[in-house]
Amino acid sequence: MTESARNSPLHLVGVDTGGTFTDFVHFDGERLRIHKVLSTPQAPEQAILQGIRELGLGTAELHMVHGSTVATNAVLEGKGGRTAFITNHGLGDMLNLGRQNRERLYDLQPPKPEPVVPPEWSLEVGGRFGADGKIVEPLTNEELEALRRRLEELAPQAVAINLLFAFIDDRFERQIEAVVPKGIFVSRSSTVLPEYREYERGMTTYLNAYVGPLVQGYLQRLAQGLPRARIAVMQSSGETADAEQAGRLAVHMLLSGPAGGLMGARFVGARAGRTKLLTFDMGGTSTDVALIEGAPRLTNESRIGRYPVGVPMVDMHTIGAGGGSIAYLDAGGLLQVGPESAGADPGPACYGRGGTRPTVTDANLILGRLLPNAFLGGSMTLDRHAAESALKPLAEALGRSLEDTAAGILRLANEHMARALRVISVQRGDDPRDYTLASFGGAGGLHVCALAEALGMRQALVPVHAGVLSALGMLTAPRGRQLSRTLLGRLDQLPASQINAIYSELEAEGRRALSAEGVDAARVCCERSADLRYTGQAYTLTVRWQGGASAADAFQAQHEQRYGHRLNEAVELVNLRVAVTAAQPMLTLPQPTPNEAAAQATTQLHGIEGAVPVWAREDLAAGQRLQGPGLITEKVSTTYLAPGWRATVDNVGNLLLDRAQSTDR
C-alpha cells in the first residue's frame, strides 16, 4: 500500500458472496486478515453483516468492495421484478423470438420455453429511426400519454426501453423515460448498451431492468446495515463502481464475483512472475475457467442461462462442478457428478448440516485429502461418518468400495473441469502448455495437480490466500467503466475525425462517472479499442486502437491466430470501445516467516503407501521446497501435492508447483 493509504484510518474489506461461503479479506494498512462464513442465499447481506461483526469491524469506518450473486441468481432463477418492455410497433415479440437458435440441434420436438416477456407486458410505440439516422415514424404526444396511462395500470417495478437505432439518436427513448411514473426503475438501451443488434441490445436492457430493483434494494439494505461504510461493487469487466451508480446498471454485476477472482489471480501471478495464466476457480457450487495474458480477456458475447448479455464481461467458461456437486447414478447406471449442488444449506454430508447425498467434498474427505480437524482452520470439524453414510448406497450400487467410489467421483469431476479448460484454451487456438495453471477457490488446490496432468501442463500456481482470492481481487481492481458505441462502415472509408470525436465523447463520459465517485482526474487512464470484422462477416474481433491502419493489421494477425487464415477482404469497423480506469493503491503482501518449518504432522492417503507429510501453509518459509505426495493446509483451503509434483514457496507465499517427472493420472 502507498504511504498515504497506509496512514488512512479506513479499513479495506473485500467481500465475495458465493453459493456456499461468503469470503472476506481485511486490510488495515499493515496486515491482511481472511475470514469465511456460510452464505445466506435468501438475504445475502446477512452473511456479510455477520462476517463484519466477527471481524470486529461493526463500528469501524470501512471501504468495502463487494462481489455479489444477487443479479446472477435473479436471472437464473427467474426471480426478477415485474418488468414492462417498450419497443417500436411490430417488434413486441423481439425478445421472445430471439435469434431462433435451437439449444439441441437434433431435437425435433424441443420444449417450448416460457416467454421472456409476457404479451401483456410488451408495449409498442412509434419513435422509430432508420439506419441512416432519419425518422421513419414519429413519436406523438398522444402515444406518450397513452403509454403513461398503460404503465399506471400495469404498475411494473421496472421498465426497459429499446427502440430501433437508438444508439444513433436517443431522443425518443428519453421522451419515453420522461413519462414513466415516478418510483419505477427505468433502463434505456441508449444508456445500457448503445450498440447495433436490436435483440442483444434489447435483452441486455431488459435484464438490467429485470434485476435492477432487486440489486438496488439489496445494496440499500447493505448500506443501512453498515452506515459508516463506503461500498463499491465489482463489475463483470473487472473494474469497480460505487454502489449507488452500480445499482442503476445492475446488468454489469452478473459476473462480479468471478471477475474478482481473475483480478486476484492477475495480482498474485504478476508478483510470482507468471503473467500467462490458465485459471480455474473451484468453489462449492461451480467452477469458472479463464485465460489471463497480462490482464483477463473480455468478451461482449456472454450468456447467462439462455440470455445473451452484450456488455463487456470477463471471458470465462462456467460449469456446474464444485465441492458441493452431487454424485449419482443416471438411468443407465453410470456414475455422474453435478451440475446439481448441495449448496450452502444443507451442504455436503460431511458438513453435518443434514446433507445426505454424496458430493465431491465428501469424496476428498474419504480419500484423506481433507483433514476433518483442519477445515476452516479448525473452526469447523468435518464428519467422516456422515460422508461414508452418504457414499455407501452409491458404492453398493456400483459394487465397489467406498474409496474406489470416491476416487471415481474425483476422476469424473476432474474430467468435467479439464474439458472446460480445453474449451477456453485449445478451442480458442491457445496451447495450455504455454501457460501456468492457477487454481483458487476453496476447493481448487485439491484438484490442481490432476488437472495440470490432464492438459499436459508442467507448471501450476496456488496463490497465497487462494481460498479467498476473489475477495482479495476486489481490493486490487481499478475503478473504471467500459463504454462503447456502434459506428458501422469500412475502416478505410470512415473519416478519422468522426472516429476520434466519438472516442473523445466516450472518454469524457467515463471521466465524469469516475469524478462523481471522487476519483482524482490525474489518476484516470483511457484505453481505446475497436470491434473489427471482414466485410460480410457477422462476428467481430476486438483490437487495440492506434489508428486505422494499425488496427487493420492487428485484426488480420488476430484473425489468423484464432481461425488459421486471413482473407483478402476489406476490414469493417463495427463498434468503438473505451476503457476508463483509475488504479487502486497497491497492496503489499507480507513475506512468509523466514524460518523453514518441518512438516507438523502426517496422514494416510488412499492409494499411497506409508504416511505422507502435512504442512501448515502459514509456517512455510520463502524459498522452501516441498516434495509430493503431501497435503498443505491453510485456514480456507487445502492443496493436495500429488506424487511426482513439488512445490516452492516464493517471496510472498505463493506455491509454485512443477511436475518433477511423468506420472499417471
N, C-alpha and C positions, 0 to 999 in steps of 0.2 A: 504494500500500500504506500502511496506517496506520503511525504511527511505531513502535508496539510490534512490529508484524510486520517492519518494516524492520530492526530490531535483532536479529531472530531468527536463530539460527545455521542454521535449516532452509533447505534448498534446495527450492523448489516445482517440481514437474515434472508437466506434463500429458502424457498419452500416449494416442494414438488408434491402435488397431490396425485397419488397413483391409485390403481384399483384396489390394492391390498394395503399398502402403507403410505403414510404421509411423511416425507423426509424433510429434515431441517439442517441447514448449515448456518452457524452463527459466527460472525467475525466481529470482535470488539476492538479492532485496531492493532492487536498484538497476537492473539491466538484464535485458532479455529476450534469450534465445538460442533459435534454432529449429534443428531437425535432422530428417533423414529417413533411414530405412534401408529396404531391401526387407523385406517381411513374410516370415515363416516359418510358413505356414499349418498345417503339421503339428505344430508346437510353438511357439505364438505368443510364449511367454516368452523364447525365444532371441533374437528380434529386439529385444525390449525390453532385455534384458541387454546386447546388443551396442551399442544406442544409448546406454545409460547409460555404458558404458565409453568410447565415442567422445566423449561429452561430458565425460569426465574426472571422473565422479561415482561411480565404482565403490566408493569407500570413504567417501563423504560421507553425512551424515545427511539423509535425504530425506523429504519429504511428497509422495507420488505420488497423483495422481488419474487413474484409468485407465478408458478405454472399451474394451470387449472384444467381439470377434465370436465367442468360443468357444461361447456358448449359442446364438446365431443359427445358426451353421454346423452345430452338432449337430442342431438341429431340421430344417433344410432338407436336410441330407444323410442323415438317418435314422441318426445315429451316436451316439445317447444310450445310457444304461445300461439294463441289464435291469430292467424296472420292473413290479411287480405292482400291479394296480388293485383296490381293495377298495370295494365298494358294497353297497347293500341287495339283498335277494332280488328277482329278476326284472329287475334293472337292469344286469346284467353286460355287455350289448351297447350300453349308452348311448353310449359314445364312438365306436363303430363306426357306429351308426345316425345320430348327429348330428341335424341338422335336416332331413335328406333333401333338401337343396338340390342342384340339378344345376348343375355348373360350366358345361356347354354345354347351354343350354335346349332346343335343337332337335336334339340328338344322341340318336337313339332307341336307340342301342346303345353307351352310354358304357362305357369300360373299367372293370372292377371294381377299385376301389382296394384296396391292401393294408390289412388291418385295423389300426387304431391299436393295439389291444390284442389279441394272440392269445388264443384262448379259454382256453388253459391258464394264462394269466397274469391272468385276471379271476376274482376271488374274491367270493362273495356271502355276506352275513351278515344277521342281524337288526339291532336297534337303529334302528328307523325312527320318526321323528316325523311328525306331521301338520302342516298349515299353521297350526293353532291352538296348536302347541307341545306337544300331548299325545302320549303314547307310543302308537303304533299297534302296534308289535311290539317286544318287549324284546330285549335282548342278553344271552344267558345265559353263564355261566362255561364250560359245555361247548362252546359255539360259539367262545369266545375261545381255549380250549385247542386245539381242532381247527384253528383259524386259525394259531396259533403253530406247530403241527407242520407244516402245509402250507407255511408260509413257510420253515421249516428245510429242507424237501425241495426247494423251488424255488431257494433261495439267491439271491434277487434282489439287485441293487445298491441298489435304491430301492423304496419303497412309496408309493403315492398313495391317500389315504383320502378318499372322497367320499360321505357319507351324506345322505339327503334331509333338508332343513330343518335341517342342522347349524348354519346361521347364526343360528338361534333358540336352540338348545341344543346345545353341543358335547360333552356328557358322554360319549356313546358313541364319538365319534371319539377322545377322549382315552383311553378304555379300550382301544381297539384299538391305539393308539400304544404303550401301556404293555407290550403283549405282543409287539411286533415285536422279533425277536432283535437283540442289540447289533451295531453295525457296519453296519447298514442305514440308508440315508438315508430319512427319513420326511417326507412332505409331507401336511399336513392342510388340507382345504378351508376349515375354520373359521378357519385362520390365514392361508392364502394369499389367499382371496377370499370373505369372509363375506357373500355376496350371493345373491339368488334366481337362477333359471335353472340347473337342475342340470347341463345339458350344458356350458354355457360355464364354469361353476364347476369342473366335473369335468375339462374339458380343460385349463384353466389349472393346476389342481392336478397333473394328470398330467405336463404339460410341466415344471413345477417339479421334480418327482421325476426325470423323464427326463434332464434336463441337470444336476441338482444335483451328483451325484458328480463329473462332468467339471469343472464350474466350481470346486468345492471343491478338487479335485486340482490344477487349473491355478493357482489363487490360492496354494495352499500351495507349489508349486514356485517361483512368482514370489517369494514371501516368503523362501524359503530362499536364493534367489539374491541377494536384497537384504536381508540381515539387519538393516541399520540403517535401513530404510525403513518408514515408516508408510503403508500402502497403503489408499486408498479407491477405491470403484468408482462410476462414473456409472450411475445408474438410468435406465430408459426414460422416466421422467417429468421428468427434468431436474434431479433432486437427487442428492447423493452419499451413500453409506453406507460405513462401514468394511468392509473385505474380509471379515472374519470373519462379520459379520451378512449381508452380501450373498450369501455362499455358501449360506446357508440359504434364501434367497428368490431363487434364480437366475433365475426367470422374469421378474423385474424388470429384467434386464440385456439383454433381447432387442433393444432399440434404443439401447443405451448410447452407441455411437459417434455416430449421427445426433443424439441428444439433446444431446451436447456441442457439435455444430456449431450448433444452434439457440441454445444459451446463449451461444456466442461471438458469433453474429450479433446477438443481443439486446444484448450488452455493447457492441460497437463501434458498432452502429446508434444506441444511445442517445447515445453521445458525438458522433455526427455529426448529432444532432437528427432522426434518422429512426426513429420508433417503430412505423411501419406498414410491414412488410417482407413481400415475397413472395420466399422464399428458394429457391435451388437449390444443392445440394451435389453437385458432379460429381467423382467420384473415378475410379479406374481401372476399377472393375467395375460400378458402378451410379450412379444419380442420385436423390437424395432431394429432394422439394419440400415446402414447408410455408408457412403463414401465421403471422406474428407481429404481434400488436396489443398492444404493451407487454410481452407475455410469450407464449411459444409456447402454442398451444391444445393441450389434452389430449383424448384420447378413451378410452373403455372398450370400443371395438368394433374393435380392431385385429385383423389376421390376420398370421400368419407362415406362409407357404406356404398350405396348406389348413386350418390350425388357427386357431380363434378364440382370442384372448387377452384376458381380461376385466380385467386390472389396468390402471391408468392409464398411458398412454404418450403421447408427443408425437404429435400428429395430423399425419401426413405420408403422402405417396404416393411409392412407390419403383418405379422401372422399371430394367430391365437395359440402361442406356445409359451408358457411361462411356468414358474414354480408351482402355481396352483392349477395347471392344466390337468384335467381328469383323464385317467386311463380307463378303457372299457373294451369290451368285445363287440364288434359290429354284428350285423345279421348273419354274416358268413363265418363267424367265429374267429375273425382276425383281430389282433390287438391294434387298438387305435389310441392316440393321445391328442386331446384337445379337439376343437377350439374351446369347448365348454370349460369354465374355470370355477374353482371353489371360491374365488374372490377373497374378500376380507372377512366375510361373515357367512358361513362358519369358518372358511379357510381350509387348508389341508388337514387331514385327520390328526396329524401329529401336533397340531396347534392346541388340541384339547378343547376346542370350542364347539364340539358337536358334529364336526365333519366325519362322514363315514365312507366316502368314496376315495379310491387311491389317486394320488397325484404325483407329479414329478418330484416335489419336495419330499414326500413320503418315501419314494424310491431312493433318493440320495441318502436319506437317513438310514434306511435298511442296509445299504451298501457301506455304511460307515463314513461317508463323505461329509456328513453333517454330524457334529457332536452335540448330543442332547443338552449338555450343560454350558455350551459356549455360544448359543444362539442369542443374538442381540446383546452381546457382551455379558451373557449370563442372566439378563433380566427376564428372559422367557425360556422356560425349560420345555424341550420337545418330548412328546410322549411316544416312545418307540413301540410300546404295546399297541397303542391306537393305530399306528401306521401298519403294523403287522396284521391287525384285525381287518383293516381296510383292504390290504392286498391279498389276504388269504382266499377270498372267493374267486378272485381273478386267477391266482396261481392254481387253485384246484381245477378250475375250468380249463386251463391250459395244460394241466398235468405236469407242472414244473414247480421247482422250489420257490420260496419267497425271494431268494437272492437272484435266481435266474430271471424271474418275472420282473423284478426291479431293474435288472440290467437291460432287459428288453425294452422297458419303458424309456430308459435313458437313451438307448440307441435310436429308438424311433423319434423321440423329441429332438435329439441331435440332428437326425436326418432332415426333419422339418426345418430346423434353423439353418443347416448347411444349404438346403435348397433356396431359402430366402436370400442367403448371402450370395449365391450364384446369380440370382435374379438381378441384384443391384450391382454386380460386378461383371461377370462373364457375359451376361446378356447385353451389357452396355458397351462391350468391347474392351473391358479392363481386366487384366490378369491379376487375380488375388495375390499371387506370389510376389508382386511388386509392392505390396502394402504390408503394414503391420496390423494384425488383428487386435483390436482394442475391445475388451469386454468390460461392461459395467452393469449397474442394476444389482439388486440384491442377490440374484441367482447366477449372474454371468460367469463369475470365477469358477464355478463348479463344472462348467462345460467348455471353457476356452481352449484347453489342450485338444480335446476331441474334435472340435470344430476346425481348428487350425490344421490338424492332420487330414481331415476330410477334404480340405481345399488345397492341400499340398503346400501350406504355408509353414515357414520355419521360424517366424518371429511373432511374438504376441506381447501385449501390454495390458497389465491390470493396473489401472491408475490408482493413485493414492485417493482414499475416500471413494472407491469405486461404487460402493453400495448406495451412496447419496450423490453421485456425480451430477445428476440433473439439477439438484438443489444447489450444488456448488457452481454449476454453469450459469445459474441465474445471476450470480454475483459477478460474473466475468463478462456478461453480454453487454454490448453497447446499447445506448438509447438510439432509436432510429425509426425510420419509415421507409417503406418500399412503395414507390409511386410509378405510375405508368399511364400512357395514353396511346391510342392507336393512331398511326399515320401510315396509310397504305399507299404504296407506289414503288416503281422501280427505283432502286437505290441510286443509279447513275442519272436519274431524271429529276429527283427531288432537290429543290434549292437548299443549299447548306444553311442559308439564313432562316428558312422555315423550320428546319430541324433544330437549330440552335435556340430559336425562340421558344419552342416547346420545352426543350431541356431546361432553359432558364426559368420558365414558369413552374415546372415541377420542382426544381431546386428551391425556388422561393417558397413554395407551399410547404415543403419539408422543413425548411428553416423556421418558418412561422410556427409549425407544430412543436418543434423542439424548444423554441423560445418560450412558448406558452408553458412548458414544463420547467422553465428556469435554467435551461442549458445555455452556457456561455457561447456566443456566436463564434468565438475564436476556436472552440473545440470541434466545430462541426465540419465534417468532410462529405463531399459529394462524389459519387462514382456513377458514371454513365454506362449504359449497356443498351443493346438493341436486339429485338427478335427478327431474324432474317430467314429467308427460305428461297429456294429457286422458284421462278415464275411457274405457276401451275401446281405447286405443291400445296398441301393442306396444313402441314405442320412446320414448326419453326425450330431453330436453334438459337440460343442466346449467346452473344459475344460482347466483349468489352468494346466501347465506342471510343475510337481515337481518330475519327474521320471516316468518310465513306469508303475510300479505297482500302484502308487498313482493316475496316470491319468486314469488307467483302473477302479479303484474303484470309482473315481469321475464320470466317464462316466456311470457306472452301476446305480449309485444313480440318476443322472440327467435323464437317460432314464426312470427309474421307475417313477420319479416325472412328467415327460412330458407325458408318454404314459401309465402309470399304471402297468407296468410289467417289469421284467428282462428276459433275455434269457440265456440259457446255451450254449452259442456260444463264439468262440474266438473273441477278440476285435482286430480290424484292424485300423492301422494308415493311414490317407489319406493326410492331409496337416499339415505342421508345420507353426506356426504364431508367429510373434514378434511385440509387440507394443513398439516403441522407442519414449519417450516423455521427454519434459522439461517443468516443471510447470512455469506458468506466475507468476510475483509478485502479491501478494494477494491484491485485492481491499478491502477497508474498507467502509462499508455502513454507512452513518451518522445516528445517532439516531433521531427519530422524536422529535418534540417540547415537552418539559417537562410539559407544562400546558395543562390540559384537556380542550377541546373545546366543547361547546354545538353545536347542530345542527344549522346551519346558516339559514336554510330555510325549507319550507315544500312543498309538492307537492301532487297531486292526482294520484293514480294508479288504473287502471281498475280492478274491481273485489274486491277492498279493501275499506271498509267503512272508511270515515274520512281521514284527511290529514296524510301523513307519513313524517318522517324527511329526510332531505338531508344533509349529512355530506361532507365536503370538506376533502379529504384524507390527504392533506398536513397539516391540522390543528389538526389531531388526535394525541393523546399522547400515549407513550408506556404504556401498561397496560390498556388502555381504553377499555371498553366493550360496544358493541352496540347491541341492540335487534331489530330484524326484525319485521315487514317489513320496508324497507327504501332503500335509494339509497346512494351510496358512490361514489362521483365524483372525478376525477383527470384529469390531462391535456390530457392524451392519452387513457383513458378508463373509463367505469362506471361499478360498481358492484351492482347488484340487490340482496339485502339481503332479502330473501323470508320469509314469515310468518313461525314461528317455528324454525328459524335459528338465531344464534347470532354470533357476531364476536369479537375477542380480538386482539388488536394491540400488536405485540411483540416488542422487543427492537430495531429492525431495521426498523420497519414499515410494516412488513408482516401482512396480515389479516388472522388469524387462525379462521376458521369457524367450528362450531359444531352444530349438529342438536339437538335442545333442546327437541323436542317431535316429535312424528309421525305426519306427515302432508300428505295430499293428493297431488298428482302431479298436 
